[in-house]
Amino acid sequence: MLKQQFKQWGAVAALSILAGTAHSAVSEAEAAKLGSELTPIGAIKEAQGNIPAWTGGLDATAGTADKNGRLSDPFANDKPQFVITAANYKEYAANLTDGQKAMFEKYPDTYKMPVYETRRTAAYPQAVYDETKKNATQTTLLNDGNGISNFTFGVPFPFPQTGVEVIWNHITRYRGGSISRVVGQVTPQVNGDFTLVRFKDEFTFRNELKDYSESKDDNVLFYFKQDVLSPARLAGNVLLVHETLDQVKEPRKAWVYNAGQRRVRRAPQVAYDGPGTASDGLRTADNFDMYNGSPDRYDWKLEGKQEIYMPYNSYKLKDPDLKYDEIIKAGHINQDLTRYELHRVWKVTATLKDGQRHVYAKRVFYIDEDTWQATEIDHYDGRGELWRVAESHNVMYYNRQLPWYAIEVLYDLNSGRYLALGLDNEEATGYQYDFDRGYADYTPAALRRGGVR
């Protein structure tokens, strides 16, 4: 059944690809399927294959949120249905990515995937659903797919016809409007030893600014600021990014405040395969948030849909009673704390264009149809060898009606090391929302004024 469905989806994708990069704006009649035949953001709504029906996702009363924004686990009593290990993973190969298979081969004694009941928990605010329906009839691709127009927020392409449109759905997905978080990043040695780097991140999407104007910075998607809080040798450095919608027309604008020099400098390296902040060479700039930035260096092929075991409803990894050394282990995170479920994904293959440069010659994306979040990405080097395996452990922030990640990890199969980003178990508070920011808060001058040393 699954193979037949995959062939059908693949055939539809192939026909779409022949149409080139034409935009995905659809008729009003087609858009009316959102919320009726389809979920409000474009996923299959009814039960199909091995995936149950979507019935609205988790509502705000699914659990409790304490005063610090910490969520209870609505599925704390769930037990694994079975566990995939190196001994039996070939029995489940049809529903595993090549990266997941490689992890079983690399760590046969410790890597496992506890598989739980599939729960389609994704939900967004009604305003996101309303905007998505508008986008379906008016949002278009620009500049050979490297930008989009007629878009403010929501899902730009709920009826994607090309791979790059699926990628835009990931890049632009709703993450709460304005968010502040303190999170940790680690790059463990082969034996599991690590030093924690702590960041204070702020995201503010353009339409959430208190002095929002449609005409001001109309090519900006969101503003991002990242302060390094520790360790002491890095503390005080600050990154500021204006993320543009068309980065070929207007490249991402980025600045860095260097605490040692007390200077603000432009930072063109914060893009593509430039080094990730404090990553010890284990991630590129565009590995942040699984994938970000301009899609112009790749050709994007839409492969269709597939059912994959993915990290989902990963509330255990957000438990404030956990210490980081209980999560971070040699080779990979503590897989006993993970939860995998069978979900339907969009598969997209990105191949480096002739004449373009990037350390990743190919990437294979598996993007959750219920959230448009990239959840598994396999990265290949210039020799065509599988090099790095990215995995995001999805969680539904039901108190805010938005999906995001508990943590994201990037495994380096060659070095035996990995990077984990988003740890907040030992922090005093969870994610904070609805703070006021204006244009003046995201200028190089503000970056200079905010320097702490």
Buried (B, 14 or more C-beta within 10 A) or exposed (E): EEEEBBEEBBEBBEEBBEEEBEBBBBEEEBBBBBBEEBBBBBBBBEEBBBBBEBEEBBEEEBBEBEEEBBBBBBBEEBEBEEBBBBEEBEEBEEBBBBBBBBBBEBBEEBBBBBBBBBBBBBBBBEEBBBBBBBBBBBBBBBBEBBBBBBBBBBBBBBBBBBBBBBBBBBBBBBBBBBBBBBBBBBBBEEEBEBBBBBBBBBBBBBBBBEEBEEEEBEBBBBBBBBBBBEEEEBBBBBBBBBBBBBBBEBEBBBBBBEBEEEEBEEBEEBBBBBBBBBBBEBBBBBBBBBBBBBBBBBBBBBBBBBBBBBBBBBBBBBBBEBEBBBBBBBBBBBBEBBBBBBBBBBBBBBBBEEEEEBEBBBBBBBBBBBBBBBBBBBBBBEEEEBBBBBBBBBBBBBBBBBBBBBBBBBBBBEBBBBBBBBBBBBBEBBBBBEBEBEBEBBBBEBBBEBBEE
